[in-house]
Amino acid sequence: AGWRRGYSSAGAAEYLHRSIVPTMHYQKSLPRLPVPKLEDTITRYLNAQKPLLNDDQFRKTEELAHHFEKGIGRELHEQLVAQDNQNKHTSYITGPWFDMYLKAREPVVLNFNAFMSFNPDPKSEYNDQLIRATNMTVSAIRFMKTFRAGLLEPEVFHLNPEKSDTEVFKKIIRFVPSSLSWFGAYMVNAYPLDMSQYFRLFNSTRLPKLNRDELYTDEKAKHLLVLRNGNFYIFDVLDRDGNMLKPSEIQAHLKYILSDNSPAPALPLGYLSSENRDTWALLRKNLLDNGNEEALQKVDSAVFCLSLDDFPIKDFVHLSHTMLHGDGANRWYDKSFNLIITKDGTAGINFEHSWGDGVAVLRFQNEVFKDSTKAPAISPQSQPASVDSSRAVQKLDFKLNDALKEGITKAKQKFDATVEALSLNMIQFHEGGKDLLKQKKVSPDAVAQLAFQMAFFRQYNQTVATYESCSTAAFKHGRTETIRPASIHTKKCSEAFVRELSKHSTEELQKLIVECSKYHGRLTKEAAMGQGFDRHLFGLRYLALSRGIALPEFYQDQAYARLNHNIISTSTLVSPAVQLGGFGPVVSDGFGVGYQVHDDWIGCNVSSYPTRNGKEYLQCIYKSLEDIFNVLKGKKIGS
């Protein structure tokens, strides 16, 4: 029986691996996300405001903040703490954060969805579209089955892997009851992470509803949704016992879809998922009333969405456009994720953001990449099974009335116009990376963030609201916290490098960089420990509104609005599976900055709309990195 668990009758592995520690072993004992002290939050808030305001503005904001802290803020804080104490099964940010995402009415594409593209398979002949689509689909299903069987290794952040990432430790910890297991890991400097989001990876979609969308999951569904050329196809990838279809059969069905020469629909349904959420909610109701209930149910409940594009990738910019938004017809942006594979086997993931954060998606990507490259289900020599795919694969047809036809036409016009206005640019800086920075004892992330500040200062001569996301998955139902990289330190350093180079010795400039690094390191540690200020203030504001209390004056301050209008929005990830990641600007006059600090180089891509020049911003980032690295190497730099 043990053997049957790992292998289907076809002999293909059904699981990625079999963890001896159950997947959710630590979940019960994860520590709770702390509600910071109100005075700490106000201090941190004012520290973040300082570089953005002149003295008069700052005095006014400081006054409002202290007034809030002594009055209504204190009351709200006490209510938040009391409410949090009554909801020990979750975190204080969970409800408000889901609400924030689900109540947002902007289209999900470009505003919320992000992408991460896979590295190519090291074995080039495996990058064929059909081979890679089959192997990645099989690996994704293996991931799903492994997770649902409780056999997926728990996600753990190891500070001392020699001690904690060992067979011996796992053999001991699995016998420690769930209610205590976290402490056992903590003793060896390992931090288990929250995995409550993972179940939403599969069979899930975001349903458009008036005012507030809904997350929908149907774990009983056994079919895959495949999009090609704007057409929708489904076929079962699991049998009635939950065993995976043979890889050769999945290959046959995908081959059938790739060779189907049905014309592209004149009005592709995919565009609807790129609409304003209220507009889309009304159109969806219309779709349901017009006899499309069954077809939509298939779309919403599918294991995931596999998008097969009919063109190869030209370069990194083309890659980013393809993965971030594509043509609008061959995506279903509401699905928890779209696995996108182009004609030349380039693969990426576009994911909807309300259900979960980068950490869960990244773990999924890492496992799928590792499994599909190290233990691929089929090889370029594999023959597809001789099955009747025309019976197994169903093409979904949608009945459209005039209102729906007009809705799709309008959605396409809007989508095309938005995409037309979006610029994506990127650079690679090859004069150093993580290794050199660590050797010089400065934080690599701090240096990248300093370069973004210095670059904006060089380009626009000002310091603006900046956002860096930080995962709080070390806590039960943690999501993210904001790091505020713009500080009085980065401002001072930027002024020195951009305006007053001649006044400073190389040694003084080095000191300024070290200052920035120390302060950024502190902010990062605070955020990761749930000790930022953004989520706390957000939670208090949410509480006031939900209790029908008049919005406190503190929140009506222009400076508060400006701090939350994040002109520079940044996010980073480095992984052996991921080539690059990116997202759209979060405000129309902003930059979306995805970056990676590798051992000996730094990659950076920037999205922007016409009011900002992203290409020039990247040139300024490059110059800033060059200057910072030269100063750290002890070289004199010229302006």
Salt bridges, closest charged atoms under 4 A:
GLU14 OE1 - LYS145 NZ 2.27
GLU39 OE1 - ARG74 NH2 3.39
ASP56 OD1 - ARG59 NH2 2.62
GLU69 OE1 - HIS66 ND1 3.36
ASP84 OD1 - ARG32 NH2 2.70
ASP99 OD2 - LYS103 NZ 3.05
ASP99 OD1 - ARG212 NE 2.57
ASP121 OD1 - LYS123 NZ 3.73
GLU153 OE2 - LYS170 NZ 3.49
GLU155 OE1 - ARG363 NH1 2.66
ASP165 OD1 - HIS158 NE2 3.67
ASP165 OD1 - LYS170 NZ 3.87
GLU167 OE2 - LYS170 NZ 3.94
ASP213 OD1 - ARG105 NH2 2.89
ASP213 OD2 - ARG206 NE 2.74
ASP213 OD2 - ARG277 NE 2.65
GLU214 OE1 - LYS209 NZ 3.84
ASP218 OD1 - LYS220 NZ 3.93
GLU275 OE1 - LYS414 NZ 3.00
ASP278 OD1 - ARG105 NH1 2.70
ASP289 OD2 - LYS285 NZ 3.18
ASP300 OD2 - ARG284 NH2 2.91
ASP309 OD2 - ARG331 NH2 2.72
ASP310 OD1 - ARG228 NE 3.07
ASP334 OD1 - ARG277 NH1 2.82
GLU352 OE2 - ARG206 NH1 2.90
ASP357 OD1 - HIS353 ND1 3.90
ASP357 OD2 - ARG479 NE 2.91
GLU367 OE2 - ARG363 NE 2.92
ASP371 OD2 - ARG142 NH1 2.65
GLU406 OE2 - LYS410 NZ 3.29
ASP416 OD2 - LYS412 NZ 2.70
ASP445 OD2 - HIS520 NE2 2.80
GLU468 OE1 - HIS520 NE2 3.29
GLU481 OE1 - ARG535 NH1 3.91
GLU500 OE1 - HIS504 NE2 3.12
GLU508 OE1 - HIS504 ND1 3.38
GLU515 OE1 - HIS489 ND1 3.72
GLU526 OE1 - ARG44 NE 3.34
GLU526 OE2 - ARG522 NE 3.39
ASP534 OD2 - ARG484 NH2 2.76
ASP589 OD1 - HIS565 NE2 2.66
ASP589 OD2 - ARG612 NH2 4.00
ASP627 OD2 - ARG458 NH2 3.65
ASP627 OD2 - LYS623 NZ 3.10
